[in-house]
Amino acid sequence: MEEIKQHCEKVIQILCSDYSMQLQYSGIIKKIYDVMQQIISCDNVNELPDIHWNSIARCFADETTDYQSPVLFEIDKIAKLTEEK
């Protein structure tokens, strides 16, 4: 669970530095930020929200047109870790 939270914190950090203006508005960037905050507040894997990671990643790539963003790589890592649990 701690490893998942570390990746979530990285995503939040990237979003705050690279997409700070978009965080003020509704959209996929704000949604990802909110989901990461929600995961960080969870105490165990059973409390994790049911997330369709591929859809989130696709929407992020479509909205930002940044197909090599570190956010996508971190989301992929989180998806794999949550599947293992």
C-alpha positions, 0 to 999 in steps of 0.5 A: 500500500505504501508503494501505491501511495508513493506513486500517487504522491509523484502523480500529484507532484507532477500535476501540481508542477506541470498542470497547476492551472488545469487543477482549478477546473473540472476535467481529467487532470482534476479527476486524477488529482482527486483520485490520487488524494482519495487513494492516499487517504485509504488505509488498506487495499480493500478501501481503494476506489474502483478505477478504470486506469486505462480510461483515465490514462487515455483521457489524460493523453487525449486532453493533454496530447502528452503521450510520454508524460510521467503521469502516464507511467506512474498511473501504469505503475499504480494500475499494476500494483492495485491489480496485484493486491 
